Amino acid sequence: MVQDLLYASLGLVILLLAGDSLVRGAVNLSLRIGIPALIVSLTIVAFGTSAPELLIAVQAALDNAPGIALGNVVGSNTANVLLVLGIPAVISGLKTDECDTRQTYMFMLAATLLFIVLCFMGPFTWVHGLILMAGLALVLGDAMRAAHAHRKEAKGAIDLEEELEGADPSMPWWKIAVFMALGLLGLPLGAGLLVDSSVNIARVMGVSETVIGLTLVAVGTSLPELATTVMAALRQQADVALGNVIGSNMFNLLAIIGIASFVADIPVPEQMLRFDLWVMLGSSLVLAPFVFRGWHMNRPWGIALSALYTTYILVVLI
């Protein structure tokens, strides 16, 4: 048990470091070969930051551990709202009245409902994967259109390359190659360690793989989003914090399970149909007054969201 926990922790650390390395390498490679920064920000960065979750889902599908694959996505989406926004709200609060995320929030709700419908039509197959990927294409297309319109309105006043994390126009080719290699080698290694050790932990504890996916794996893979959101809250960038969570949730639902469905069929655990999917939907709806009414996400709200997540974890584990 202790050894498996150490392996799981090691796998998680490798995933996080490898994901960051892949993003840095891919961003600078794309910019060096002439791909516009706008396209990089909407595609490569989005895929790179979700690479840990994607590799876990693919590895779990190959290892016949669907509970971890789906549990990671559903659990991460719940954690992103209740924990990843709750903790920063406790620390410094989020002034969401300054944000305009209504359209992306509606996309997230639509993606959530589509995902739930497909779960009840499961197991996930390549057909379901095509539907999810089509939804992702629509979201990315709209984001690209909006970004182009914003840049045109700003008349080029904002240099998007400077806004891309890890972008360094002077980075040498050998350094880009090292970042790419570390990312591409580290991601499957970390995913394999985390999935294998998580399955062993589930067996020792006498709980299902779904429970491990919803808790241990989901919280672990939500750490990058938590770090980003905490920093955004401290800098009073509520739009970044809220946008990070909404974008991550959409990508988890549409891309990760969509791609994993092409690797192997993913059956949906009965427990998830009865309970966890509805908790995920409920947590998504909790954001509505903050998005549409501009409610200030202050410390009491942060405590309430964090308490709800703690309660959910206890219910799942018990």
ChimeraX attribute file (.defattr): number of C-alpha atoms within 10 A of each C-alpha:
attribute: neighborCount
match mode: 1-to-1
recipient: residues
	/A:1	13
	/A:2	8
	/A:3	10
	/A:4	18
	/A:5	16
	/A:6	14
	/A:7	20
	/A:8	27
	/A:9	19
	/A:10	14
	/A:11	23
	/A:12	23
	/A:13	17
	/A:14	24
	/A:15	29
	/A:16	24
	/A:17	16
	/A:18	28
	/A:19	27
	/A:20	25
	/A:21	24
	/A:22	29
	/A:23	25
	/A:24	24
	/A:25	26
	/A:26	23
	/A:27	27
	/A:28	29
	/A:29	23
	/A:30	16
	/A:31	17
	/A:32	17
	/A:33	8
	/A:34	9
	/A:35	13
	/A:36	13
	/A:37	21
	/A:38	16
	/A:39	15
	/A:40	21
	/A:41	18
	/A:42	15
	/A:43	14
	/A:44	18
	/A:45	21
	/A:46	15
	/A:47	21
	/A:48	22
	/A:49	20
	/A:50	24
	/A:51	26
	/A:52	27
	/A:53	29
	/A:54	26
	/A:55	23
	/A:56	30
	/A:57	32
	/A:58	25
	/A:59	25
	/A:60	28
	/A:61	24
	/A:62	15
	/A:63	14
	/A:64	15
	/A:65	23
	/A:66	26
	/A:67	25
	/A:68	30
	/A:69	32
	/A:70	31
	/A:71	27
	/A:72	31
	/A:73	28
	/A:74	29
	/A:75	28
	/A:76	30
	/A:77	31
	/A:78	27
	/A:79	32
	/A:80	29
	/A:81	23
	/A:82	27
	/A:83	24
	/A:84	30
	/A:85	29
	/A:86	30
	/A:87	21
	/A:88	27
	/A:89	28
	/A:90	21
	/A:91	15
	/A:92	17
	/A:93	23
	/A:94	31
	/A:95	19
	/A:96	24
	/A:97	16
	/A:98	14
	/A:99	19
	/A:100	15
	/A:101	17
	/A:102	13
	/A:103	10
	/A:104	18
	/A:105	24
	/A:106	14
	/A:107	19
	/A:108	23
	/A:109	19
	/A:110	14
	/A:111	22
	/A:112	23
	/A:113	14
	/A:114	16
	/A:115	21
	/A:116	19
	/A:117	11
	/A:118	18
	/A:119	20
	/A:120	13
	/A:121	12
	/A:122	15
	/A:123	16
	/A:124	22
	/A:125	19
	/A:126	18
	/A:127	12
	/A:128	22
	/A:129	23
	/A:130	17
	/A:131	16
	/A:132	24
	/A:133	20
	/A:134	15
	/A:135	21
	/A:136	20
	/A:137	14
	/A:138	12
	/A:139	20
	/A:140	16
	/A:141	13
	/A:142	13
	/A:143	14
	/A:144	17
	/A:145	11
	/A:146	12
	/A:147	15
	/A:148	13
	/A:149	12
	/A:150	13
	/A:151	15
	/A:152	11
	/A:153	10
	/A:154	10
	/A:155	9
	/A:156	10
	/A:157	9
	/A:158	11
	/A:159	11
	/A:160	15
	/A:161	19
	/A:162	12
	/A:163	11
	/A:164	17
	/A:165	13
	/A:166	17
	/A:167	21
	/A:168	17
	/A:169	13
	/A:170	8
	/A:171	13
	/A:172	12
	/A:173	12
	/A:174	9
	/A:175	13
	/A:176	19
	/A:177	16
	/A:178	14
	/A:179	21
	/A:180	24
	/A:181	15
	/A:182	18
	/A:183	27
	/A:184	16
	/A:185	13
	/A:186	23
	/A:187	26
	/A:188	21
	/A:189	16
	/A:190	25
	/A:191	26
	/A:192	22
	/A:193	22
	/A:194	29
	/A:195	28
	/A:196	18
	/A:197	21
	/A:198	23
	/A:199	23
	/A:200	17
	/A:201	22
	/A:202	17
	/A:203	13
	/A:204	11
	/A:205	10
	/A:206	9
	/A:207	15
	/A:208	18
	/A:209	24
	/A:210	28
	/A:211	24
	/A:212	25
	/A:213	31
	/A:214	28
	/A:215	22
	/A:216	21
	/A:217	27
	/A:218	26
	/A:219	22
	/A:220	21
	/A:221	24
	/A:222	25
	/A:223	17
	/A:224	16
	/A:225	20
	/A:226	24
	/A:227	13
	/A:228	16
	/A:229	29
	/A:230	24
	/A:231	14
	/A:232	19
	/A:233	24
	/A:234	15
	/A:235	11
	/A:236	16
	/A:237	18
	/A:238	26
	/A:239	19
	/A:240	17
	/A:241	25
	/A:242	27
	/A:243	17
	/A:244	19
	/A:245	24
	/A:246	23
	/A:247	16
	/A:248	20
	/A:249	25
	/A:250	23
	/A:251	26
	/A:252	23
	/A:253	24
	/A:254	25
	/A:255	22
	/A:256	27
	/A:257	28
	/A:258	28
	/A:259	20
	/A:260	26
	/A:261	24
	/A:262	18
	/A:263	17
	/A:264	19
	/A:265	19
	/A:266	26
	/A:267	20
	/A:268	21
	/A:269	18
	/A:270	11
	/A:271	14
	/A:272	21
	/A:273	13
	/A:274	10
	/A:275	11
	/A:276	21
	/A:277	21
	/A:278	14
	/A:279	18
	/A:280	22
	/A:281	17
	/A:282	12
	/A:283	20
	/A:284	21
	/A:285	14
	/A:286	13
	/A:287	19
	/A:288	16
	/A:289	13
	/A:290	20
	/A:291	22
	/A:292	15
	/A:293	11
	/A:294	15
	/A:295	17
	/A:296	18
	/A:297	24
	/A:298	18
	/A:299	18
	/A:300	13
	/A:301	20
	/A:302	24
	/A:303	19
	/A:304	15
	/A:305	25
	/A:306	22
	/A:307	15
	/A:308	16
	/A:309	21
	/A:310	15
	/A:311	12
	/A:312	18
	/A:313	17
	/A:314	11
	/A:315	9
	/A:316	17
	/A:317	13
	/A:318	8
